[in-house]
Amino acid sequence: MKLDRRNLLAGGAALATVPHLGREAFAQTRAETLRQVTGNAVNTLDPTMPGSTREAFGISVNIYDRLVSFGKKQTPAGWVFDPDNIRGELAEKVVTSADGMTFTFHLRRDAKFHDGTPVTAEDVKWSLDRAVSARSLAAAQIQTGSWTKPEQFKIIDQYTVEAKVDKPDRLALPNLCTLYCIIFNSKVVKSHATAADPWGQEWTKTNTAGSGAYILESFRPGEQVILRRNDAWNRSIDGKPAGFRRVICQTIPEAATRASLIEKGDADLSIDLAASDVATLASRGTVKVISTPQFNAFSMIAFNTQAAPFNNKKLRQAVAAALPYGNIFKAALFERGAPLFGANWTDTPPSGIFPQPMPLKQDVALARKLLAEAGFPNGLDTPFAFNVGAAAIAEPMAALIKESLAAINIRVDIQKLPDAQISTMVTEKKLPFFTETSIAWLPSTDYFFRNFFTGNQRWNYSSWDNAEIVALAEKARFEINAAEYEKLCKKMISILAEEVPVLLLWQPNQDAVMPKNVEGYVYGYHRQVDYRDMKRA
Amino acid sequence: MGLAVSIARRAGKRVVSSLPALFGVVIFTFLLMRVLPGDPAIFFASGPNAGQAEIEQIRQQMGLDKPVPQQLLLYLRDIGTGNLGRSMTTGQPVVTDLVSRLPASLELTFVALMLALILALPLGILAALRPNSLIDNIVRMICTLGVCVPTFVSGLLFIFAFYYILGIAPDPTGRIDIFAGQPPTITGFLLIDAAVAGDWDAWRSAARQLILPACTMALFVLAPLARMTRASMLAVLTSDFVRTGEALGLSRRRVVLVYALRNALLPVLTIMGIVFSTMLGANVLVEKVFSWPGVASYALDALLSSDYAPVQGFVLLMATIFVMVNLTVDVLYGLADPRISIE
């Protein structure tokens, strides 16, 4: 019924004489269109713009190509990106030198930008120079792969680029897979650059100059983005263009509305439904739910290890022993994720993978004992903070924490703070005890430890400053020997388990909900949808 | 002629006298935003590796690295040149955002107000004609219900009933069916644009999208309008000129609709002005529920992320609209009752 109405509308509108850009597009049928509904909005077409949203990341993945990209692998929960399998995208071949410090990219000769001009080494060099030099989000990210200056990128010939790092950095190549290292049509962007804006960043916010699988059709910031398939694109694994002719990414703020749109078949995909709606939809069986634990993310409870009272290790251990992890997992997340608590190891973890389940278990007697040893025989008062945006999960969590800590005489005052306020307080290290969820694009253990457990930046939630961890993480970064790397990682994880600067809770699921005939969803490092893999059966 | 001149004079005076108020609003919002906890630079610097350098960069981009008095002066200068700054949330200039979103809010509010008036005036009159009768009590109940049920609840209920269960309403996602073509933008009011372009498919699609949110809002403002009509009609119906009219043998219809109603409309007009302005700002919940791309939800999103420029721009816009609405109401006063001339 719905399809008929649409076709009718489309037909009627095609007959209408009013000339308008958007018009030619909807002669295409509904079946060839993928309509994604999302709670947040795309705010820029240039993902490197400070403040760009995750949804903006997702759109850029489909409009631009990179030199290389992550492959995919199948897991029991579905297809996920594979950080260990890097394949060429604009590069048809990547040659890594024996010392692991020089990468030679041989470009595809048939690759063209959306305006029909070929992708050349000059574009690649300019785009990577932009990534390391322009004032954008890119520079901070890719310096984690030792990319810091334009001199590292060299044009060999029209279709060959060489890139060099000073040390064999494990994350050098993975960083070039990320969506910050997109390749721009340099001639086009340069023509819009000004003296004050040498990299054309103002222009790329609302315009595109890419070579990717989709071409921008219309962009209404905060409302919707419509993409049209690039039929000449052949950078997929099988060399074919993307499955859907047209993609609509539409912002629908109300989660309940998104759920009913999917259920009614009016929308084709949502990855940010409320956990309770997902459970209901899954039980009704009318739609397909692909739940992938976000194996590069983790939710945690963090302590400020630099200020009283939680600079006291015994106190942190006491809290760790007092919490009912299983109940929190059930009440807050409906068990929709992979737990990171309740492991049985004591001194050394079974592997060097991180995040992995930590030996966190509820033991109230032990908690009482540790609290007394910590020097708080009469307990203490502490606030516990979370952000409004995460209230659906954090509110029941906070209630259970308050209840369980009251049992060992720690009195918790729950603080629900607006997002902007909590991020300020986290950055200024003013919160003693709070919960957060964070993600690493490149899920390797040393990267997690460098970003989340060392340094003075926002992501070191617990402000942890442990000299041994700093040394180990830096060593691991440049360790090529796999066995040695594993050993360093295990060591870092066991120190984390002993010191408990944060309590790891779980990896929440990414629940992708779609009609049964939509296929090809892959969980990506950016937690967005790669439309290029998707099709309708 | 004399009437037109006096109205124009009055309007001019009102505009001039409202300037200090607008100026006060600008200063107040500016300071209020800066007093709110939460640093926008830190909020927006949320990249995977955002460090202090990036925060500083955004702070500089938003002009927050300068002392507050200097920021205020720069802001006033920008307003003077018609520049309201750039939104970090959408990445667009605030003026562009407001211009593209205001028609959406206005269209919704106008239609809702019209619906509300079409219902409220007859209901109010009926209730006044037979005070404390069954009709009066039914009207009272409808009004109470409309006020009691928050708009997001009634909105979600409407969606549930008409879209989800009955399937007669279109999906509640914005101003026009996403698969239909949008008419060329002339005024930004889709119903008008589509009609001008003669694109009746688009017109129907836009009207269908409009019905549920407009009803939701109309229900909410039904009460003040209907109750005010009733009260004011009651007062007028007992006045001397109505009794005289009846004594002279004029028809009941003529007495009620011509003599009584026109005189009873003054307080209703006042309330209408207030209701309209309130609706524009307060329809944020309706906008959220129906994914309506209006100014109120825009301002709320900006507020939650401490994005100063859009909030300031929104408040300034609302204040301006409020002034204009009051002006219009004043002008309408003059038309409804020529005796009145507010100087």
Interface residues (C-beta under 8 A of the other chain):
Chain A: R6 L9 A10 G12 A13 A16 V18 H20 G22 R23 F26 R30 T33 R35 V37 A41 N43 T44 M49 P50 G51 S52 R135 L137 A140 Q141 Q143 T144 K205 T206 R220 P221 G222 E223 Q224 I248 Q250 T251 I252 P253 E254 A256 T257 S260 L261 E263 K264 D266 A267 V388 P418 D419 A420 Q421 S423 T424 T427 I439 A440 W441 N451 N456 Q457 R458 W459
Chain B: P37 G38 D39 P40 I42 F43 F44 A45 S46 G47 P48 N49 A50 G51 Q52 A53 E54 I55 Q57 I58 Q61 M88 T89 T90 G91 Q92 D97 S100 L156 I159 F160 Y163 Y164 G167 D171 P172 T173 G174 D177 I178 F179 A180 G181 Q182 P183 P184 A197 G198 D199 D201 A202 S205 K288 V289 F290 S291 P293 S297 Y298 D301 L304 S305 S306
